[in-house]
Amino acid sequence: MTRQKVILIDPKGGAMRTWYVTFEVSKRGTSKRRRHPRLTQTFETEVEAKRFARDKLDEGLIVFAGTINPYRPKQLIPSTDLSSWIESAQQHTECSQP
């Protein structure tokens, strides 16, 4: 099965962001309710998303990633699989270097 790179075009011009990384941030305030506030950042490429996710993992944060609709094939990388997803990029890069 070959992978095809799909570039979605934003109506305002330029490539759309097709990947997101969501990470848990520290709790703020005095609410007694248990909360898990999160922030999300979007990226044009999977490589950019993996770099950002690696940085957040290195900070000890809970992180997951995926593709933004209508990008196909839809991908969701849960926090339990994130390390292997990031490593797959490193192995590919190491194999393609002379």
C-alpha positions as a printed Julia matrix, in Angstrom:
98×3 Matrix{Float64}:
   0.0    0.0    0.0
   1.54   3.31  -1.05
   1.0    6.47   0.93
  -0.09   9.56  -0.9
   0.54  13.03   0.4
  -2.61  15.09   0.32
  -2.32  18.84   0.54
  -5.52  20.64   1.37
  -5.76  24.21   0.18
  -7.14  26.84   2.49
  -9.73  29.06   0.74
  -7.64  32.06   1.85
  -4.6   30.58   0.09
  -1.79  28.39   1.33
  -1.72  24.83   2.6
  -4.12  23.86   5.36
  -2.91  22.39   8.57
  -3.69  18.68   8.55
  -2.18  17.5   11.87
  -2.89  18.41  15.47
  -1.17  17.73  18.77
  -3.13  18.1   22.0
  -1.45  18.19  25.39
  -2.52  18.52  28.99
  -1.57  21.76  30.72
  -1.16  22.46  34.41
  -4.29  23.1   36.39
  -5.09  26.67  37.32
  -7.54  28.23  39.69
  -9.15  26.92  42.82
 -11.91  24.76  41.34
 -12.53  21.64  43.41
 -13.72  19.79  40.32
 -11.16  17.47  38.78
 -10.19  19.0   35.43
  -7.77  18.13  32.68
  -7.34  21.34  30.67
  -5.73  20.88  27.28
  -4.24  23.01  24.54
  -4.05  22.08  20.87
  -1.58  23.17  18.2
  -2.0   22.48  14.47
   0.65  21.71  11.85
   0.94  21.44   8.07
   3.03  18.25   8.16
   3.32  15.09  10.19
   7.04  15.76  10.74
   6.3   19.13  12.39
   3.63  17.51  14.57
   6.04  14.75  15.66
   8.74  17.25  16.63
   6.29  19.27  18.71
   4.82  16.13  20.32
   8.33  14.91  21.25
   9.05  18.24  22.96
   5.83  18.03  24.97
   6.51  14.42  25.95
   9.99  15.46  27.1
   8.27  18.01  29.38
   6.36  15.12  30.97
   2.96  16.12  29.57
   0.19  13.78  28.43
   0.03  14.14  24.65
  -1.97  12.73  21.74
  -2.13  13.61  18.07
  -4.09  13.03  14.87
  -5.27  14.36  11.56
  -7.84  17.07  11.07
 -10.98  16.39   9.0
 -11.33  16.08   6.01
  -7.78  14.67   5.73
  -7.74  11.01   4.69
  -6.78   8.52   5.93
  -7.98   9.64   9.35
  -5.39   8.98  12.04
  -5.56   9.21  15.82
  -2.46   8.54  17.86
  -3.33   8.01  21.55
  -0.81   8.87  24.24
  -0.01   5.16  24.69
   1.21   4.92  21.05
   2.85   8.33  20.75
   6.43   7.22  21.45
   6.36   4.58  18.69
   4.76   7.09  16.28
   7.57   9.57  16.95
  10.24   6.85  16.65
   8.89   5.81  13.24
   9.88   9.24  11.91
  13.38   8.97  13.37
  13.92   5.5   11.87
  12.74   6.69   8.46
  15.07   9.7    8.61
  18.05   7.57   9.66
  17.44   5.05   6.85
  17.17   7.72   4.16
  20.43   9.49   5.05
  23.53   8.46   3.04
